[in-house]
Amino acid sequence: MTNVKKITAVAIVAGGFVAGYGAHQRGAHADEKRARTSVAILELAKKKGPKPPSAASYAGVEAQPMVGDMQLPIKDTPVYLFNVTTQNGVTVPVKWAYTPGTGTYLWATAPIQCEDDKTIARGSFVMEIHEDGTGSYALGTKTCPQARIYGCNFDSQQKETRCGACVWNGNELVCAHE
Protein backbone atom coordinates (compact mmCIF):
# COMPACT_ATOMS: atom_id res chain seq x y z
CA MET A 1 0.00 0.00 0.00
CA THR A 2 1.34 3.40 -0.85
CA ASN A 3 0.71 6.74 0.70
CA VAL A 4 -1.01 5.38 3.81
CA LYS A 5 -2.42 8.34 5.70
CA LYS A 6 -2.83 8.53 9.43
CA ILE A 7 -6.37 8.82 10.71
CA THR A 8 -7.33 12.40 11.49
CA ALA A 9 -6.03 13.67 14.82
CA VAL A 10 -3.67 10.70 14.99
CA ALA A 11 -6.67 8.55 15.74
CA ILE A 12 -7.63 9.80 19.16
CA VAL A 13 -10.85 7.85 19.44
CA ALA A 14 -12.71 7.05 22.63
CA GLY A 15 -13.44 3.35 22.44
CA GLY A 16 -15.06 1.19 19.81
CA PHE A 17 -17.90 -0.98 18.68
CA VAL A 18 -16.29 -4.03 17.20
CA ALA A 19 -18.50 -6.39 15.46
CA GLY A 20 -18.91 -9.25 17.95
CA TYR A 21 -16.00 -11.52 17.68
CA GLY A 22 -16.46 -13.16 21.09
CA ALA A 23 -18.80 -15.78 19.68
CA HIS A 24 -18.23 -15.25 15.96
CA GLN A 25 -14.47 -15.23 15.67
CA ARG A 26 -12.69 -17.75 13.46
CA GLY A 27 -9.08 -18.19 12.48
CA ALA A 28 -5.73 -17.28 13.97
CA HIS A 29 -7.00 -14.35 16.03
CA ALA A 30 -9.54 -16.29 18.10
CA ASP A 31 -7.39 -16.53 21.25
CA GLU A 32 -6.06 -12.96 21.30
CA LYS A 33 -7.11 -10.58 24.05
CA ARG A 34 -8.44 -7.43 22.38
CA ALA A 35 -11.35 -5.05 22.53
CA ARG A 36 -14.73 -6.36 21.33
CA THR A 37 -18.49 -5.95 21.61
CA SER A 38 -21.53 -8.21 21.35
CA VAL A 39 -22.86 -7.23 17.89
CA ALA A 40 -22.07 -9.78 15.17
CA ILE A 41 -20.17 -8.58 12.10
CA LEU A 42 -22.35 -10.86 9.98
CA GLU A 43 -25.37 -8.76 10.90
CA LEU A 44 -23.65 -5.51 9.97
CA ALA A 45 -22.18 -6.93 6.76
CA LYS A 46 -25.74 -7.64 5.58
CA LYS A 47 -26.34 -3.88 5.61
CA LYS A 48 -24.05 -3.11 2.65
CA GLY A 49 -25.40 -0.84 -0.09
CA PRO A 50 -26.31 0.48 -2.46
CA LYS A 51 -29.77 0.54 -0.87
CA PRO A 52 -30.13 1.61 2.79
CA PRO A 53 -31.17 -1.10 5.27
CA SER A 54 -34.92 -1.79 5.20
CA ALA A 55 -35.61 -0.36 8.66
CA ALA A 56 -33.35 2.69 8.21
CA SER A 57 -34.68 6.22 8.31
CA TYR A 58 -33.18 9.17 6.48
CA ALA A 59 -31.13 11.29 8.91
CA GLY A 60 -30.00 14.02 6.49
CA VAL A 61 -26.77 14.97 4.76
CA GLU A 62 -23.58 15.08 6.84
CA ALA A 63 -20.85 17.42 5.62
CA GLN A 64 -18.05 15.45 7.32
CA PRO A 65 -19.19 12.28 9.11
CA MET A 66 -17.33 11.54 12.34
CA VAL A 67 -17.60 9.17 15.27
CA GLY A 68 -15.71 10.21 18.38
CA ASP A 69 -12.59 11.86 17.00
CA MET A 70 -12.45 9.55 13.96
CA GLN A 71 -13.22 11.36 10.72
CA LEU A 72 -14.63 9.24 7.89
CA PRO A 73 -13.22 9.81 4.37
CA ILE A 74 -16.59 10.83 2.92
CA LYS A 75 -18.13 14.28 2.57
CA ASP A 76 -21.59 15.75 1.95
CA THR A 77 -23.21 12.33 1.99
CA PRO A 78 -26.80 11.25 2.65
CA VAL A 79 -26.92 9.38 5.97
CA TYR A 80 -29.45 6.85 7.20
CA LEU A 81 -29.99 5.58 10.73
CA PHE A 82 -31.03 2.12 11.91
CA ASN A 83 -30.89 0.20 15.19
CA VAL A 84 -28.95 -2.96 16.02
CA THR A 85 -29.58 -5.02 19.14
CA THR A 86 -26.55 -6.47 20.91
CA GLN A 87 -26.48 -9.97 22.39
CA ASN A 88 -27.03 -8.24 25.76
CA GLY A 89 -30.28 -6.67 24.50
CA VAL A 90 -28.90 -3.12 24.23
CA THR A 91 -30.21 -1.13 21.25
CA VAL A 92 -27.47 0.73 19.40
CA PRO A 93 -28.21 3.36 16.71
CA VAL A 94 -25.93 2.90 13.68
CA LYS A 95 -25.35 5.46 10.92
CA TRP A 96 -25.13 4.23 7.31
CA ALA A 97 -23.90 5.85 4.09
CA TYR A 98 -23.15 4.52 0.61
CA THR A 99 -20.64 5.91 -1.86
CA PRO A 100 -20.81 4.51 -5.43
CA GLY A 101 -17.56 2.84 -6.45
CA THR A 102 -16.26 2.82 -2.86
CA GLY A 103 -18.88 1.00 -0.79
CA THR A 104 -20.83 1.27 2.43
CA TYR A 105 -19.77 3.00 5.64
CA LEU A 106 -21.30 2.24 9.04
CA TRP A 107 -20.45 4.07 12.26
CA ALA A 108 -21.76 4.14 15.81
CA THR A 109 -21.13 4.98 19.43
CA ALA A 110 -21.65 1.92 21.62
CA PRO A 111 -20.23 -0.06 24.55
CA ILE A 112 -17.02 -2.00 24.01
CA GLN A 113 -15.13 -4.44 26.15
CA CYS A 114 -11.39 -3.74 26.45
CA GLU A 115 -8.78 -6.48 26.30
CA ASP A 116 -8.65 -6.39 30.15
CA ASP A 117 -12.42 -7.22 30.21
CA LYS A 118 -13.47 -3.76 31.48
CA THR A 119 -16.35 -2.13 29.59
CA ILE A 120 -16.37 1.37 28.12
CA ALA A 121 -19.96 2.65 27.92
CA ARG A 122 -19.48 5.00 24.95
CA GLY A 123 -16.93 3.74 22.45
CA SER A 124 -16.55 4.53 18.74
CA PHE A 125 -16.72 2.17 15.78
CA VAL A 126 -16.43 2.45 11.99
CA MET A 127 -16.87 -0.19 9.29
CA GLU A 128 -16.29 -0.05 5.55
CA ILE A 129 -17.81 -2.71 3.27
CA HIS A 130 -16.78 -2.95 -0.39
CA GLU A 131 -19.13 -4.02 -3.18
CA ASP A 132 -17.69 -7.58 -3.08
CA GLY A 133 -18.39 -7.96 0.66
CA THR A 134 -14.79 -7.51 1.81
CA GLY A 135 -13.96 -4.66 4.11
CA SER A 136 -12.57 -3.47 7.41
CA TYR A 137 -13.71 -2.36 10.83
CA ALA A 138 -11.87 -0.26 13.38
CA LEU A 139 -12.40 0.84 16.93
CA GLY A 140 -10.57 3.34 19.01
CA THR A 141 -9.33 2.24 22.36
CA LYS A 142 -8.15 5.53 23.85
CA THR A 143 -9.56 4.61 27.26
CA CYS A 144 -8.50 0.94 27.13
CA PRO A 145 -5.09 -0.12 28.50
CA GLN A 146 -3.76 -0.28 24.92
CA ALA A 147 -4.71 3.15 23.53
CA ARG A 148 -4.78 2.85 19.73
CA ILE A 149 -6.97 2.47 16.67
CA TYR A 150 -7.37 -1.28 16.31
CA GLY A 151 -9.30 -3.30 13.79
CA CYS A 152 -9.31 -5.95 11.12
CA ASN A 153 -9.71 -6.37 7.41
CA PHE A 154 -12.15 -9.16 6.50
CA ASP A 155 -12.94 -11.27 3.45
CA SER A 156 -16.31 -11.67 1.71
CA GLN A 157 -17.35 -14.26 4.34
CA GLN A 158 -16.44 -11.76 7.10
CA LYS A 159 -13.44 -13.85 8.22
CA GLU A 160 -10.69 -11.62 9.58
CA THR A 161 -7.67 -11.56 7.27
CA ARG A 162 -5.36 -8.97 8.85
CA CYS A 163 -5.66 -7.33 12.28
CA GLY A 164 -3.71 -4.56 13.97
CA ALA A 165 -3.37 -0.79 13.92
CA CYS A 166 -5.62 0.80 11.27
CA VAL A 167 -5.35 3.94 9.10
CA TRP A 168 -7.25 5.42 6.16
CA ASN A 169 -5.55 5.01 2.76
CA GLY A 170 -7.70 7.38 0.72
CA ASN A 171 -11.22 5.96 1.10
CA GLU A 172 -10.04 2.54 2.27
CA LEU A 173 -9.55 1.50 5.89
CA VAL A 174 -6.34 -0.56 6.06
CA CYS A 175 -5.21 -2.58 9.09
CA ALA A 176 -1.63 -3.75 9.56
CA HIS A 177 -0.83 -7.26 10.73
CA GLU A 178 0.54 -7.45 14.27
Secondary structure, DSSP 8 states (H G I E B T S, - for coil): --S-B--GGGG-------B-HHHH--STTTT----B-SB-HHHHHTT-SSS--TT-EEEEEESS-EETTEE-S--SEEEEEEEEE-TTS-EEEEEEEEETTTEEEEEEEEEEE-TTS-EEEEEEEEEEE-TTS-EEEEEE-TTSSS-SEEEEEE-TT--EEEEEEEEEETTEEEE---
